[in-house]
Amino acid sequence: MTDALHSFITHARGKGLDHATIRLLLQAAGWKDKDIARGIAAEGLDVSVPEPAGSGNARDSFIYLMSFVTLYVVVTAIIVLYYMFLDFLFPDPGWELANVDAFLDVVRYAIAAVIVAFPLFLILSQILERLVRRTPDSHKQPVARWLTYLTMFLAAAVMMGDLITLLFYFLDGSVTTRFVLKVVVLFVIAEVILSYYYLTPRTAASDRPSKLRPLLASAGIVIVVGAATLGFVMAGSPMSARLVRLDDRRVADLREIHQAIQQMTTERKQDAWVTVRPLPTSLEDVAAFRRTKQSGRELSLLDPQSGAAYEFRVTGEKSYELCGTFTAERKKTYELFWNHPAGKHCYSFNTESPP
């Protein structure tokens, strides 16, 4: 209630106006019935009108909403991490990972989601615990009830669908170890969520806290930490990921230099490469040639980490080598030519039979 409303009601009562007249005047001025009723009650009562149990407020609704949003983010991320780990642990012979980098990017994104959302979820859960202890009926407000029962419904539906799918594939004869483990992972995660939130209102309403609920909370923490750990096992540490990125940059630089040399020295004639110019004597000559091309861009001739120049050696009239120093081994199932060991490695090229 605003000070202006309180002052007006007090003044009007002092002039002898009854409550009905005051209500009409305030309604004509645009005041809401709820504010008018509170103002009239506050003018004549020593205590404010209490709100009904479970009505809540915007702040509590925000905390509940953010808590469940972070829960959904964490659950999605840990399911992705466990499934990805099982895919790497038990690869499907009929399915080749053509682009490992894309899958590792998914793993790293899931790890980032867990690292950001899970601590926030724990903080919000502690705030809600204190809120329930202070106001035991706070979990009955509409937002809390809807989100809680929606989460339990989704968890129960996932468990039922999980078991139906397992039985179907069992009857179909398509059950594999990887599939069974994925079913178990999904079932355990859904069971922990369902049991935890099923006990939440009963724990809040009881004077004796449940002993099972802390165990479920601990199991949830173990599941999340385990998923993040497996993610780091697959994706490696941030430092190792950076080293791999640097190696990819070196490969890209050498590839671009090779393409410029090919463009500089050969022409395509009758489905064959024909050498029309001698090989350059240095990489600076290649960079100068690239600058003469309208669509060309500056070549990177230096290692992105050490700053040392890439090596270029002419080994024959039509053959040459490009060398770089790499920090890790590259063993990809595509573009095999560009794989390399850790340390210094030289790629051999022939202008008339390029890779």
N, C-alpha and C positions, 0 to 999 in steps of 0.2 A: 504494500500500500504506500502511495506517495504522500509526502507531507502536505501537498495541496489538497488532496482528497480528505485527509484527516482534519485539516484546518477548516475546510468547508463544512464538514459534518458537525464538528464541534460548534462552529458559529451558528449553523442552522438550528441545532438543538437549543442553543442559548436563546434564540429568537422565538422558540416555542413551536417550531415546525415538527410535525410527526414524521415517523420513518417512511410512511408511504409517500408523503409529499417530497421528502428528500430524495427517495428513489426515483420518482418521476423526473425531478429536476436533473439529476445526474444522468439518467437514461437519455433525456433530451439533449444533454451536452455531449453524448457519445461514450459515456463510461459503460464498461461491461458489467453485467449482473454479478459476476463473480467478485469483481473488485468492489462493487457497491456493498455486497453482503459482508465482505471482510471488513470494510471500513466501518459499517454500522455496528458490527459485532465488536470491533476493537474499541469503538468509542464508548461502549457501555460495559465492556468486560475487562477484568484485570489480567486475563491470560488470553493468548491468541487461540484461534480455532485450530485444533489439531487436524493434520491431514490423515486420511484413512490409510491403514496399513497396506503397503504394497504399491502406493501411488508413485513413489519414487520422485526423481527429478532429472533434469537434463544431464547433470553431471554424472549421476550414477548410470544413466542409460548410455552415455558416451563410454564410460569405463567398461561396462558389460559388452558393448558392441565391439570396441577395440580388442578386448580380451578374446572374443570368439573369432574375430578376423585374424589375429595373430595365430590362434590355434589352427585355423584352416590353412594358413600359409605354411606353418611348421609341418603339419601332417602331410600336406602335398609334397613338400620338399623331401621329407624323410622317406616317403614311399618311392619317390623318384630315385633317391640315392640307393636304397636297398635293391630296387629292381635293376638299376644300372650295374651294381656290383654283381648281382647274380648273372646278368648277361655277360659280363667279363669273366666271371668264374666258370660258368658253364656255357661257352659260346655255342650257338646253333650252327652245325656244319653246313646247313643249307642257306645260311645268311651271313654274308661277308660284310664286315664293317668297312665300307668304302671310304668313309671320311671320319676317322677317329677324332680329329680335332673338334668336329661339331658335337660329338657325344661328350667329350671332355668339357666343352663349354657349358653343356647342360648340367654336368656334375658341378662345375664351379658356381654356376648360378644357384643351384640348389643349396650348396654350402653357404653361399652368401645369404640366402633367404633364412637359413637356420640360424646363422650367427646374429642376424639383425632381429628376427622375429621372436626367437625363443627367449632371450633375456627380457625382452619387452613383455612377453606373455607371463613370465615368472613375476615380474614387477607388478603387473596388473592383477595377477592372481593374489598376491600378498595384499594389495589394496582392497580387493574384494573380500578377502578373509577378515580383515579388520572391519570392513563395513558390515559384514554379517554379524560379527561379534557385537558391534555397537548397536546395530539395528537388526535383530533376528529376522524380521519380516521383509527385509530389503530384497531377498531373492524371489519374493512373490510379485514384484512389479512386472508389468506386462513384457517389457523388453527382455528381462532376465528369464522369465518363464518361456517365452517363445523361442529364444535362442537355445536355451538348455534342452528343451524337448525336441527342437529341430535337429540339434546335434545328436541326441540320442536316437532319433528316428533314422538319420542318415547312417549312423554307426550300425544300427540293427539291420537296416536294409543292405548295407555292404556285406555284413556277415552272412546274411541269408543268400545273397547273390554269389558270394564267394564259395559257399558250400555247394550251391546248385551247379556252378561252373565246374568245380572239382569233380562232382559226381558225373556230370555229363562227359567230361574228358576221360574219366575212368571207364565209363561204359563204352566210349568210342575207341578206347585203346590208345589214346594219344597222351597219356600221362608221362611226363618226364620229371627228372629230379629238379630241374630248374623251375618247372611249372608248379610242382608241389611246394617248393620253398617259397615261391611268390605268394601262393595261396596262404601259407602259414604266416608269412609276414603281414599280409593285409588283415588276416583274421585276428592276429594278436594285437595289432594297432587299434583296430575297431573295438575289440573287446575291452582293452584298457580304457579307451575313451568312454564307452558305454557304461562300464562299471563305475568309473570315477564320477561322472555327472549324474548317474542314478543315485549315488550315495550323497551327493552334495546337499540337496534340500533336507534330507533326513539328518545329516550331521549338523546342519545349522539349527534345526529345530530341537535337537537333543542336547541334554546337559552333558552327556558322556560322548566324547568324540569317537568315531569309528576307528578301529585299529586297521581295517583293511584299506581305508582311503590313503593314509600315508604310504602304504606299500605300493598302491597303484601309482601314486605320484612319483615314487622312487623308480618304479618300473618304467614310467614314461620318460624320466630323465635319462635312464640307462639306454632306452631305445633311441632317443634323440642324439645323445653323445656317441653311441655306436654308429649311427648313420653318418654323422659328421666325420668320424674317424675313418670309416670306409671310404668316404668321399675324398679325403686327403690321400688315402692309399692309392686310389685310382688316378687322381688329378695331380698328385705331388704337391710339394710345398710351393708357396708363392715364388720363392727364389728359383726353384727348378723350372717352374712355368715361365719365368722371365728368361731363363737361359734358353729354353726351347724357342721362345719367341725371337730371341736374338739370332739363333741358328736359322730360323725360318727367314729372317731378314737377310742373312748372308746368302742363303740359297736363292732368294728372290733377286738380290743384287747380281750374283753370278749369272743367273738365267737371263737377266736383262742385258748384261754385257755380251753374253753369247749371241743373243738375238741381234744386237747392234753390229757385231762382227759379221754375222751371217748376212745381214742386210748390206753391209759395207763391201763385202768381197764376192758375193754370189748373185746370180739371177736364176729365176725359174724358167727352164726351157723344155718343152715337151715332157712334162711330168718328171723332170730331173733337175737337180741343182748343178749349175755350171759355174766354176770359179772364173770371174772376169777381172778381178783385181788381186794383187798380192796381199798377203796378210799384213796388218799394221805392225809397227815396231814397238808400240807401247799402248797402254790403256788411255793415255792422254790423247793419242790420235783417234781412238774410238770415240772418246767423249767429244772431241772437236767435230767428228763426223756427225754425231747425233745432234749437235747444235744446229747443223745445216738443214735438218728436217723440220718441216712445218709442224708435224704432230709429235716431234721428239721432245723428250724432257731430259733434264740433267741426270747423267748416270752417277750412281754412288760407287766411287772407286775405293773407299776406305771402309775398314771394318767398323761396324756401328759401336762396338764396345772398346776396342783397343786403339782405334784410329790408325792402325797399320794398313798399308795399301795391299789390296789383293794382288796376287802374283799372276803374271801373264808370261807364258813361255811359248815361243814358236818351236815346234818339234819337227816340222817338215814343210814342204811346199804348200800343203793344204791342211795341215794338222797343227793343233796347238793345245795348250793346257791352261786352265784357270784354277787357281789354288786359293783356299781359305782355311782358317783355323776355327774348328767348331768345338763347342763345349760339351756336347752330348751326342750320343749315337742316334741316327735317324733310321728307323726301320718301319717304313710305311708300306702298305700293300698296294699303293698306287704311285705312279711316277717313280718307278724303281731306280731309274737312272740317277735321280737326285738324292738317293740315300747316301749316307756318309758315316764314317766312324767318328768317335771323339778324337780331337786333335787335328793336325794338319791333314788335308785331303785335297787331291787334285783331280779335276774332271778333264777327261780327254775328249777332244772334238775333232771332226773332220768336216771341212766346209761342204763337201759334196755328199756327205751322208750324215746330216745332223740328227741328233736324238729327237 
